[in-house]
Structures are given as structure tokens and as C-alpha cells.
Amino acid sequence: MTAVIASLILPMTAQAAGQATATASDQQKISPAKQEQQLKEVLVVGQNSNEFKSEKASSSKYAAPLLDTPQTITVIKRELIEQQAAVNLSESLRNTPGVGTFFLGENGSTNTGDAIYMRGFDSSSSIYVDGVRDLGSISRDLFNIEQIDVLKASAGTDSGRSAPTGSINLSSKQATLDEAQLYNASIGSAQQKRLSSDTNFVLNRENGSALRLNLMAQDSGVAGREQVKNQRWAIAPSLAFGLNSNTQFFLNYLHVQQDNVPDGGVPTLGLPGYSSPDSKRPFLSTASKVSSSLFYGSVNDFDRVQADMLTVRLEHQLSERSKLSNIARIGKTSQHYLLTAFMGNATNLQTPSATDPSTWTIARSTRTLKDQENEILANQTQLTVDTQLFGLRHQMLGGIELIHEKQNTWGYSGTGTLPAAKLYAPNPYDAVSGLNLVRNGVFTRGSTSTASTYVFDRIELNSVWAIDAGLRLDHYNTDYSAASLSTATSNPSLPAGTLVPVNLNNSGNLLNAKLGVVYKPSATSSLYASASSSKQPPGGSNFALSTAANSAANPKFDPQDTVNVELGAKWDLLDKKLSLSSAIYSTKISNDIVQNPLDLLYYQTGKKEVNGLELSATGALTRDWLVSAGYALMDTKVSSGPVVTASGMNNLSYTPKHSFTAWTSYSLSNGIKVGGGLRYVDSLLRGTDGAIGTPAKTEAYTVLDMMASYPISRHIEIQLNVYNLANANYVAAINKSGYRYTPGAPRSGTVTLNLKF
């Protein structure tokens, strides 16, 4: 945001204007009222920002505007989310290329939440809310989110242990001194029904107190899928004090309840690249594709989530150029789900009559249960100072973070069994025998305590050169305990079914740094070069340690190490209303665990690499024409170690080489707004696990969306969204073995009524 301040002083008298100076006696002759009239200033503030373009990232660790930040950052603002009628994080991330929920899960397990892949790596453990890590494999609703920052590159300096290629930060809505009321009601395909409201009340303008309340309730299916359900409700109050003073206090609470029916996916039989898993049954290679709407689970399947988060934030303006802030959070997320999945191998796929597909069946023998609880207790204290040192301007930030994260998981018996399903006509109402869920003593408990200190400094060398630097030191301690049931093969010395305890510990220090140099050829452009690092210690992503020799979670191994180097350019055009950016980068990950083929032992000699190009355009082409677009090229490889894809290609899995996303909207003079978007995702290579006959990759796809809104009155607007306008048939995600996939949603739509006061 830029402010243009113009001082308009009324003309002086002709006699005074003709004099080079005025004596004191002459000035005394001018009446006080006239003097006040002459000296009065009129401030005219102009805002060049718009509904799509953001000036800054929400994190205070980024002192400079996005234009002058030496890093690729995509900011998804509220207006863009509302135009697309996106309701969860995964839907909103379609606005940044190469980022998405491409991975369905491991064999019987299914990812039920925001399983985000970014630049070749799983970034699900690097999702933050207001700068604090958010745990749990849940789907995050956007009803209480103001802005989403997708921070690409190694983020270890920003947030400590993290995924190799970036992080995602969601900014919550806060109470303000603006009276506002917004109500939304939506209906749509798959029996979608959703209500939400966002109301802000000024409690006392003099002392700066306000209350903001966000509510949401949804009951819907999933377009193109039978039986799958998404039911949830949530409440998020925000209370603020001192908004017009130097000391501001915020108290935020979030409660979310979800009661869903999970989706185990659809068999890949009939997809391009599928061949028979059984050489004696070659006819399976040409079998018809199953309908993408079919549900192979049970009506007894469930996915129940409860999340509670209490956040206290205090900000005190010490002076015009310094601020002290503190954020404290306590949060708990629990998830309990039962999922009926399947593996379409030769044994599970039965074909009694080769010529009668109605007799073909698939075993639903992979019953997966998860009962997991995540807790977090965190406190961050930061001091921000804007000062002059040695003749140079420094925008400095230093902080201390204390955080304790804990994850408990319990095992169950009595998950029940289902009869095999007809391959082309599965019945979710088949009786489940032996369903009696009881905890069986199996458990895992993992916790990580981290004490961190960090410092950031932006140094302006002169009007055209600046340096951005950051340094962070983390001391972590991970405790892990578990109990598993012995089997005849896992531990022959114990009777089968005996609980076998495990207790492990890992601790150490992580030192991460980043450095960026910015050159400004003009006030509205910048060129930059940057380098950053991140580290992920054993158990850093899921709190689970292991004694397995081939596991990166084994405490004997060092942290995974990542270094990212980036060169880029950014421009603000059209009076700073349109932002363009381009960047080339190279990310190198080392310390991967690989097996030596000679001695068959495991060493940390594995290396992976992602080299890429990103282009983006965000903002306004004209006053009424908005655009958000991005293109990503990712060239990935394993530079040391075994190939990780089923196809045998030396690339990383679940990473589209080319991807493009664009959304644009135009406001007509009568208030009608029309818009549309296009998403292209290249083919995805799946991982390798020895499965036979399954597709090694998915096909590339393109999806078209559109919207239109009409203002019925000043306070009432109706909006139509149509998704997948051309009804493209595509694979949105595939699991590691390739037995199952998630179909992309077919043509569908929603109608939303917006009330604004």
C-alpha cells in the first residue's frame, strides 16, 4: 500500500506573495483565522492495492513489501477466495501452480485432510495459522481466514524444522473498529448446503474494543461421488481491546466439528497405463473402466474431527519505530476415522467368469482405523525495531519461541469384515460382521519440545541496494514411546499378540540461515538473489522415531538438509496495481537414506534435486478487470540414490513438470461481475512399491471454471459458480501402489446468496 500526501495551502495575499521575506510586524497584521487558513493541510490518501494484489506477506518476519522481498511468495486474498466460492485450503491452493493434494495415500491408508505437495515434497507438516504450526491431517475450512501466504523455498529460518520446499501460513480474521455484517448461504451440486456469517461489532470506540464473530455450518456430498459426505460446523470469536492505542490485545478462539464419510477412492482398472496383475487373465488389461462415482466403502465408515484453538496476542508500540509483540496458543485436534479401502492385486480381484464382468469382485479387506490426537502449546515473543545504525537503515526483528507439540495414536481391534464388492456395482450397505471397536493396547506417543531464537535484519545500503538476512537456532527434544503386537515373524521368541514396548529419544540443534540481496533499478521494480536452508530431524514431521535401519526417523541419522538458491525479478505496473514476478530456483536435498548395494547397509548419501521456473501476474489490468495467474516448470531428479517412481523415470513423484493456473474477473457498469479460470496440471508419476499392472502415472488435465454475480440491491448479491465447465474426466490424486485414485469432480455448481451490511 502506498500513501500519496498532498499539502494544499491557500494562496497568500498578493502583497505577501510579492515579498521575498516578511517581517514579524507584517505577520502580526494577518489575522489568526487567516494564518490558520493558510497553514491548514488536507491529506489525500490513495490506495493502489486491489482485491487480488497484496502489498505484504502477513508474517512480521517479512519487513519489506512483496515487491522488495527476495523470495517467491504467493498471497491468496479473501476476494479471490470468495469469487471462486472456495471453502477449504485445498481448493484455494489451486491459485498457485504446482501445489496441490496429488497424493492419495499409502495402500490402505487414505489422506483425509490437507495432504499438500509443493515443489516435489510433502508439505503437510508445514502449515501454520498466524505464524504458529497447525497439526492434524484435517481439511481446514476458510470461513475464518483472511489471507493465505504460500511461501516457497526453504523455510527453516522462518519456522524451524520444516518441509524442504516451503510452508503455508493462514491469517485469521481479527476484530476491527469497522461495523460490518456479512452473511452467505449456498446450495449446489451433491446436495451442498452451507451457511456462514462474519459480523464485526464495535463495543467501545473510545477504548478501541471490538468483537468479531464468524460462524459456519455445512452439510454436503462430493460432486461425482456416491456416499461421501462433508458435514461440519464451526465458531470463531475474536475479541480486541486498545485498537486505537499503543497497546493492542487480541483474544481468538476457534472450535470446529466435522462428521464426514471418508473417500477410499476408485479402482484404477481401465485407466490408461493399466494392465492385468495376473498373466493368466490378460482380458483384465482391456476391461472397462469402473464408474468414477462408485463408492467401495461402507456406510459404517466415518471421519470425526474436533479442533479447538485458543490464541492470545499482545502488541505494544514502544515508540514510533519499535514494537514488542507476543502470541501464545494452546490447541488440540482429534481425529477418529474408520475407512474401508482395498488393494486391487491379483488375489483380491476375482473374475469367476471372464466373459461376464457382473461376476467380478474386489476384496474390501483393508479396514483402516485411525484414532489420533494432536496438542500444541506455543509462545512467541518478538521485538521489531526500525533504526539507523552506522548510517544505514535497519529493519530488525528478534524473537524467542517455546513450543511443545504432542501426538497420541491408539490402535483398535474389532474393525469388522465386509464381503467382497461387485467390481462394477459395489454395495456400501453390505453388512459388516464383527464390528466392535475396542482399543487393544497398541499405541504411539510422540512429543517434541523446541526452544528457538531468531533474528532478521533488512539493511538498506542506499536507495537501490538492500540486504535481507536471517538466522535461527532451534534446540529440539523428541520423545517417542509405542507398543505393538508381536507376530510369529516379527518376534518369534514371544507369543503372538504380546505387546512389545519401544522407547526412543532424539535431540539436537538446528541452525538455519537465509540471505538475500535486492537491487532496485526503479521504485517499482527489483532484481534479487537469495539462498536459504531448512532441516528436518528424525521424527520431525510426525513425532515418530524408528529403530529400522532404512528409516529416516531412526535417531542415529542426521537431519535431512535442504538448500535453496533463487534468482528473480519483480515489477509493479499500472500505477502499482499489477504485480509481475519471475524466478528461477534450485533446491537440493541431502542426507536421504539409501542402501549400499555392496554391503546392504544404509547410509545418508541420498540426494534429490528440484530446479524450476515460476512466473506470476496478480492485480488489476484496469479498474474493473482483475487477474491472478501463475506458471510453474519443475525439473526434478534423484541425483544420488535409487529411482523413486514406478515408471523408472528419474523424477520425483507427485510433481507435475508443467502447471498453470489463471483466474480473471470483470465488473460491468451495472454491477454485474463475470469471471472464469483455467487450471492445467501435467501428468503425475506415482511412487514405487512393487504393485503389478497399475498405472505408473496419471494423465495431464485441464479444467475450466466460471462465475457470475448480480447485485440485486445495495446489500444483496447472488453469485453463480460452475466448476469443470467442459466436464473433463481426470485423476486428481493417486495412491502409492496405483490401486486407487481420487476422481476429479465433474461439472458441478453452486449458487450463493451474499448479504452485506
N, C-alpha and C positions, 0 to 999 in steps of 0.2 A: 504494500500500500504506500502510495506517495502522497504527500500533502503539499499543495501549492498555496502559499500565503502571499496575498497581495495587500499592500498598505495603500489605502486611498485617502489622501489628505486634501481637504477642500482648498481651493485657491486662496492665497492670501490677498490682501488688499493691493491695489495697483501700486500704491506708494511703497509698501513693504517689499513687493516683488521687484521693484526697480532698484532697491538698495542692496549693496554687497553685504553690509552688516547693519545691525540695528542696535541702537544704544539702549541702555536699560530704561531710560526715561521714555523712549518710544514704545518699548514693550509694555510699560505700565499703562500707556494710554489705551491699549487693547483690552476690552472688557474680558473678565474671567470666562463668561459664556462663550465669547468669540475664540479665546485661547483653547477652550475645551473642544470647540467645534473643529479647530484646525488640527488638533493632535489626536483626535479620535481615530482608531483603527477599525477597519472592517475586515474580518477574517473570512476568506472564502476557501473552503476545504474541498478539494476534488479527489475522488477515489477512482483509480484506474483499474482496480481489481474488478472481477465479474464472477458470475455464478460458477464457472468452471475453473478459473485460474486462481491459484493460491499464491500468496507472496512468500510465505514461510512454512517450514515444517512445524508441527505442533510442539516438538520436543525443544526444551530450553537449551539443549546441548548444541543446537544449530543456531548460532548467533546471527548469521548473515541471511539475507533473503535467498530464496532458491536460485535466483539469477547468479549469485556470487558464491554458492555452495559447491565445492569440488567433489560432487558425488551425484549419481543417478538416483533421483527421488521422484516417485510418482505420488501426487496428492489427489485423492478422490474426494471431492467435496459433496456436501449434502444435496445440492441442487441436481448434480448428475445422478446420484443415487435415487432421488425422487423421480426424475424423469424416466428412469428405467424401471421404476417400481421394484427395485431390488430390495429384498428383505433380510438377506443373510450375507455373511462375509464372503463366502464362495462366489455368490452371484456378483458382488461388487468388484471382485478381483478380475473379472473379465475385462475391466478397463485398463489393465496393464498387461502388455504382451508377454507370453512365455511363462505366466504364473497361473496355476490352477490346481484343481483336485483331479489329477490324472491317474492316480494310483488307487485301486480298489481295495487292496489288502493282500495278506499272505494266506493262500489256500482257504482254510475255513474261516479265517478272520475277515471282517469287513470294516473298513473305516467308516465310522458313523458320524464323524464330525468334520472339522476343517483340516483335512489332510493336504496341506498346501505344499506343492513343489515349486521351487524357484531356482532358476539357473542350474538345474540338474540335481538338486538336493532337497530332501525333505526339510521344510522349514516350520513344521507344525509346532515344534517346541520353542520357536522364536516369535511368538505372538504376544503382544503387550497391550495393556489398557492403561492409558495415561502414563506411559513410561514404566509400568510395573508388569512383570511377566504374568501371563494368564495361562493357567494349566487346565488340562482336561480335553479329551477327544470329543468335544461337543460342537454343535453348529451354533455359531454366535449370531444372534439377531441384531439388526441395526437400528431398532426403534429408539435407542438411547445414544446413538453415535452421531457426532457432528462432522467428523473428518477422518479419513483413513490415509496414513502415510505408509507407502511401500518403500522401504529403504534398502536399496540394492548395493551389494558389496559386503565385504567382511565387516561385521558389526560388533566385534569383541570389545572395542574401546567404548562403545555406547552402552552396552548392556552386559558385559561379562561373557560367560560361556554361551555359545550360540551356534546356530547352523552356519555352514561355511559361506553361504552366498546372500545373506540378508535377513531382514526382520520386518515385521508388520506392527505398526502402532495404531491403535484405535483411540480417538479422543472422545471422551464422554461429553454429553450436553451438560452445561453448567447454568445455574441460576444467574439472571442478569437484572438490570433495572429497566427493562422494557416489558411492558404489559403485552402479552401475546397469547393467543389461543389457536391451536391447530388441531383439527380432528380429521381422521381418514377412515373411510370404510371401503373395503374392496371385496368384490366377488369375481370368480374366474373359473377357468377350466379345472378339472379334477375336484370339483366341489369346494373350491377355495373360498374361505370366508375369513376376513381379517379386519380387526378394528384396532386403531391406535389413536393416541392423543398426546399432545405436547402443549402444556399450559404453563405459563410463567406469570407469577403474581408478585407485585411489589408490596412487601409488608410494611416497610417504613423507608421512605425515600431519604429522609434526613440522616438516618444512621446506616443507610445502604444495605438494608436487609431484603432478601427476596427468596421466594420458593418456586422451584420448577418441578413439575410432576409429569413424568412420562409413563404411559400405560400401554399395554399391548395384549391382544388375545388373538389367536389364530387356530383355525380348525380346517385342515385341507388335506387332500391327497397329493399325489405327484403326477403331473401330466404324463400320460402314456404308460403308467404303471398301475397295475391292479393291487389292491390291498394295502399298499404302502401309505402310511399316514404321517402327518406332521401336526401335532397338537401341542400348543404351548401358550402360556400367559406369563406376563412379567410386569413388575412395577419398579420404577426408578425415581425416587425423590432426590432433589438436590437443594440444600439449604445454604444460603450465603449471608454473611454479615460483613459490613465495612467496605462495600463495593465502591464507595466514593471517598475512601480514606487510604492512608498509607499501610494499613494492616487489614488484610482480607482473609476471611475464614470460610472454608467450604466443607460441608458435610454431605457426602454422597452415599447412597445405598442402592444396591441392585439385588433384586430377587427374581429368579427365573425358574419356571417349572415346565418341563417337557414330558410328554407321554406319547411316544411315536411308535410306529411299526417299522422296523428297520428293513432295508433292502439288501438281500443277499446276492442280487444280480441275476443274469440270464446266461444260459449255456452258450458258448461261442460256436457250437456246431452250426455249420452253414455259412459262417463268416469267411471273407477272403483270407486265404492262408491256412484254413483248417483242413486237416487230413485225418484219416482214420487212425485211432490209437491202437488198432488191432489189425495186424496184417492179414488175418483170416477173414476180416469183414471189410473189404475195400469199398463196399457200397456206402459206408458212412462218409467217405470223402465227398460224395456228391449229394448227401442228404439235404433236404430242405432246411432252411433257417427256421428256428422257432420264432414265434411272435414275440416281439420285444416288450409286449405288455404283460406277458405271463409272469406269475408270481410262484416261486418254487419253495417258499417258506410255509409257515403255519400261522393261522390266526391266533395261536397262542404266543407267538413271538412278541417281544416288547423291547422298548428302549426308553427308560425313565431317567430323567436328568433333573437335578436340583442344584442351583448355583446361588450362592449368597456372597456379596462383596460389600464391605464397609470401608470407605475411604475418607480420611481426614486430611485436608490440605490447608496449610497456613502460609501466607506470603506477607512479608513485611518489607516495605520500601525504606531502606536505611537512609538513603539520600537519593538525589536525582539520578545518580549513576551507579547505585548499588542496591541489591535486593537479596534478602535471605528467605529461603523457602523450605518447607518441609512437607513431605507426603508420607502418610502412614496407612497401611492397608492390612486388613485381615479378611481372608476369603476362604471359601470351602465349596468344592464342586464334587458332587457324587453322581455316578452313572451306574445303572444296573440294566443290563440287556441280555436277552436270550435270542439267538439268531439261528435259524435253520439254513445251513449252507450245504454245498455239495462239491464234489470233485468228479468231473466227467471223464475219469480214466476208463480203461478197457473193462475193469472189473465192475465198476459202478454203472456203466452204460450197457444195458441189456437189450438185445434185439431178438426176441423169440421167433419172429417171422421177418425175414429180410425184405419181403415184399409188402408187408403190412405195417407201416410206421405207427399205426394206432396201438400196436402191442409193445412198442419200445418204451423202456422205463429208465429212469435215472435215480440212483440211491440218494436219499437225503440223510446221509449218515453222519454229517459233520455238524453236530449241535454245539454251538459255541456260546458260552456264558461268560459275562464279564460283570464283576461287582467291584468297582474301584472308587476310591475317594482321594481327592487331592486337596491339600490345605496349604495356605501360604500366609506368612506373617512377614511384613516388609516395612522398612523405614528408610527414606532417603532425605538427606539434608544437603542443601546446595546454597552456595554463595555466588552471586553473579556481580561482577564489577566491570564497569566501563571506565577506563582511566588512561592517563598518559604516563608512559614510562620511557625514559631515555629519548624523549622527543617523538615517540611513536604511540599511536592509539592501540590499546589492548582491550579486547572484549573477552574477559576471562570468566571461567566457571569452574569451581571446585566443589567436590562433594564426597560424602561418605554414605555408603549403602550397607545396611544389615538386612539379610533376608534368610528366612528359614522355610524350606519347601519340603513337603512330605507327601508320599503316595502310598496308600494301602490297597492291596488287592486280595480278594478272598476266592478260594476255589469251592466248587459245589459238586455234589453228586445228585442223581435223580433228574437229569435233564430230559429223560424220556427218549423214545424212539418213534420214528414215523415210517410207514410203509413207503416203498419206492413210488415216485411220482411218474405218471404218464408223461413222457417227454414232451408231447405236443398238446397235452391237456392236463396240467398238474392241478390237484385239488387241495387248496390250502385248508379245507375243512376236514381233512382226514384226521382220524382220532390219533392222539398222541398217547402211547402206552407208557406207563412207568414215570409219568411226570410228577416229581415230588422233590422240589428244590430244597436241599439241605446243605449247609456248609459242612465240608468234610475234613477240616483241619488244615488243608493246603492254603498257604498264604505267601505273599511277598510284602515286605515293608522296606521302603527306601526313603531316605531323607538326605537333604543336602543343606548345610548351613554355609553361608558365604558372607565374608566381610570384605568390603571393597572400598577403595579410594580412587578418585579420578580427578583429572584436571584437563580443561580445554582452554585454548587461547587462540583468538583470531588477532593477528598482528597486521595492521595496515602500514606497510612500509612507506607508501606515498599514495597518490591518487589513483595509481594504476596497478600497483602490486600489493598482494596480501598473502599471508601465510596462515593456514589453518592447521593446528596441531592438537593432538590429544594423547593422553597416556592413562592407562587404567591398570591397577593391580588388584587381583582377586585372590583371597585365600579361601579355599573350599574344603569341606569335610563331608564325605558321603558315607553313611552307614546303611548297610543292607543286610536284612535277615529274611530267610524264607524257609518253608517246609514243603517238601514234595513227597508224593507217594512213590515208594520204590517198586520196581518191576523186576522180573526174573532176569532181564538182560542188563538193566541199569545197575543193579547191586545184588549179585547172586548170593551174597552172604547173609542177606536179610530176607525175611518172609515178604512176599509180595503184598503191597498195601501198607507197609510200615512207613511212618512219617520220618523223613530224613531232613534234619535241620542244616541250614547253611548260614554262616555269619561272616560278612566281609566288610572291609573298610578301605577307603581310599581318600587321601588328602593331598593337597599340594597348592602351588601358587601358579596363577596365570597372569602373564604380563602381555598386554596388547597395546598397540600404538597405531596412530594414523597421522598422515602428514599430507597436506595439500597445498599447492601453490596456485594462486589465481592471478591472471593478467587481464586487465580491463582495457581493451582498445578504445572503448567508449563507455558512456554512462549506462548504456542499455545492452551491453554485451560482455561476455567473459570467455576466456580460454583457461583451461586448468589441467593440472596433472596431479594425481593423488595415489597414495599407497596406504593400505590398511591391512590389519591382521585380525584373526579370530582363532580361538582354540576351543575344542570340545573334549573334556576329560572323560575317562571311562565312566559310564553311567550318567553322563551329563545331560542326556536328553530324556531319559526315563527313570532315573534313580535306581536302575537295576544293575548290579555287578554280577560277574560270572567267573567261574573257575575254568571255563572252556578255553583251550589253547588257541582256538581260532576266533575268539570273540574280542571285539574292540572294547567290550565292557570289563575285560579282565584287568584288575588293578595293577598287574605287573607292567602293563603297557603305558606309554606316554600319551598325552593328549593328542588328538588329531589337530593338525596345524594347517592354517589357510592364510594365504597372502593374495591380496587383490591389487592389481595395478590398473589405473584407468586414466585415459586422456579424453577430454571432452570440450564442448563449446556450447554456450547458451546465448540466446538473443531474446530480448523483449522488443516486439514490434507494435506498430499501430498504436502509438501513444501508450505503450506498456500494457496493452490489452491482450496481446497474443504472445505466448511464450513458445519458443522453439528450442530444442536441445538435441544434441547428438553426442554419443560416447562410444569409444572402443575400450574394451577391457580384457584382462587376462587374469583368471582365477586359478591358482594352483593349490591343490590339497595334498598334503603329505602325511606320513605316518599311518597309512592304511595297513591293515593286517593281511598279509599274503603268505601262502605256503611255499617253502622252498622245495622244488621237485626232487632235489638230491637227497636231503636228509629228512624231508617230510615234516620239518618243524616250521613254526610260524614266526614271521619277523615283520617289523614295521617298515617295510621297504616299498609299500604300495604308494602310487601317486596317480592322481586324477587331475584333469585339466578342463577348464571351460574358457573358451575365447569367444568374444561376441561383439556385436554392434547393436546399439539401440538408438532409435530416433523417435521423437515425440513432438506433438504440437497441441497446445492447450490454451483455450481462451476464446476471444471474440474476434471474428473477422470483420463484423460490423456491429453496430449497437444491438441488433436483433438476431445476429447469426453467431451461434456458439459451436465450438468444435473441441473434441478430445480424441486424439489419435496417437497410435504408437506402433512401431515395428521392431521386432527383435530377431536377430540372427544369432544362433548359438551353435558353435562347433565344439563338440565335447569328445573326450577320449580318455582312455586309461593309458597313461604314459609309462607306468610300471606296474605290472601285476596281471592277473588273468582277466579275460574279457568278461563283462558283467551282463551282456544281453543274450537273449535266447537265439537271436538271429546270427550271432557270431560277429556282428559288426562291432568295431572298436569305438563305441559311443557309450554315453551314459543313458540309462533307461528313464522313461517317463519325461523326456525333454524334447519338445518339438524343435527341429532345426530352424524352421521359419514360423513366425506367428505375427499376426497383425490384428489390431482392434481399432475401431473408429466409431464415434457417436457424434451426431450433429443435430442441432435443433434450430428452428427459425420461428420467431414471433411475428405474427402478422399484425397489421394496424388495428384490427378489430379484437385483438387479444387472443385469438386462436394461436396455438403453438403446435407445430408439427416437427417430428424428428424421426431419426432412424439410425441404425447401426449395423456394422458388419464385423464378424469375427472369423478369422481364419486360423486354424491350428493344424500344423503339419503332423505327419504320422508319428506315433509314439512307439518306441521299442520297449518291450516288457523285459523284466528280469529273467534270469535262468534258474530253474530248479529241477531239471530233468524230465519235465512233463513231455509226453509224446503226442504229436499231432495237433497241438493247439497253435493258434496264430502267434507268430513271433512279434507282430506289430499291429497297430491299428492303422486305419486309413485316414488320410488328411480330410478335413471337412471345412465347410464354410456355412455360417449361419447368419441370416438376415433378421433384424428386429425392427419394429416401428412403434411410434407413439403419436398421439394427438390429444390435445387438451382444449377445452372450450370453457370460457368463463361465463357461467350462467348469470352471475351478478358480481358485484364487487367482492363478496365474501364467499361465493360458491363456485367451484370449478369441478368439472368432470373430466376424467382422463382415461383414455383407452391405450392399452399396451398389447401388441401382438408379437409373440416370440416365434422364431423359426418360421418366418413368413413363407418360405419356399418348401417347408415341410421336409427338410433334409434328414436323411436317415444316417446316424453316425454313432460311433462309440465314444462316450465321454470319458470313461475310465476302464482300465482292465487290471485284473489281479496278476500276481507274480507268475503263477503257473499258466495263466491264459485259459483256465477252465471257465471263468466267469467274467462278465463285463457289465458295466452300467450303461444302458442306452441313453443317448441324448434325448431330451424332451422333444416330442413332435410339435407341430403347430398348436399353439395354445394362446390364451389371452386373459387379461384381467381388466376390469372396469373399476376405477377408483373415484370416489366422491371426496373432494377436499373442501373442508370448511375452514376459513381463516378469519380471525377477528383481532 
